[in-house]
Amino acid sequence: MSTANRANRSSARSTGGTGSMLAQPLVPPSGARIAAYLGLFALGAVVGAAGGLVQSGWFPGGLLLALAGAAGLFLGAARALGSRAGAVAPAAGWMVAVILLTASRPEGDFLFAAGAGSYLFLLGGMAVAVMCATLGAGRQPPGSTARLGK
């Protein structure tokens, strides 16, 4: 028996099915997990709106505070839910709020001025969201932490 066959059989035993974890059927999320994603979406919108107000008020410090708050929410949500989708839900809410706040109104009112701070907040927030979603824990197969085939 080749080492590849042994590894495949060991992998099938450790995941509880036949084949790798990628070949397993998708399990729909529970109601609690969906509620958590919706809550994180709303919290991301609140953080985006608050960051939009803070970043221009105290320019260098406010910008860093707004981006640090967004990063804390995104990474904390990913770690709390144990998946990358935990970071994507608040990031999506953040982006929706920020994009809606960039649009000017018919009266001529706007929240984001055309300045370096606003662009750094928009682009920096998107970069922070991507970094936190990448750092989020991915799904791991169940079983021991030892190498397969040992």
Secondary structure, DSSP 4 states (H G I P E B T S, - for coil): --HHHHHHHHHHHHHTSSS-GGGSPPPPPPHHHHHHHHHHHHHHHHHHHHHHHHHHHSHHHHHHHHHHHHHHHHHHHHHHHTSTHHHHHHHHHHHHHHHHHHSPPTTS--SS-SSHHHHHHHHHHHHHHHHHHHHSPPP--SS-SSPTT-
